[in-house]
């Protein structure tokens, strides 16, 4: 998928403080998010779908 769509890939460990809200946008990236501790939600700004 990455080569076919000309997308990059990287892996990062990110600590987001409780109660924080962020808006991320990546031109040529597909992001996967895994919450290890606590609760979180992520909203696709194009579709409005929240996970």
Buried (B, 14 or more C-beta within 10 A) or exposed (E): EEEEEEEEEEEEEEEEEEEEEEEEEEEEEEEEEEEEEEEEEEEEEEEEEEE
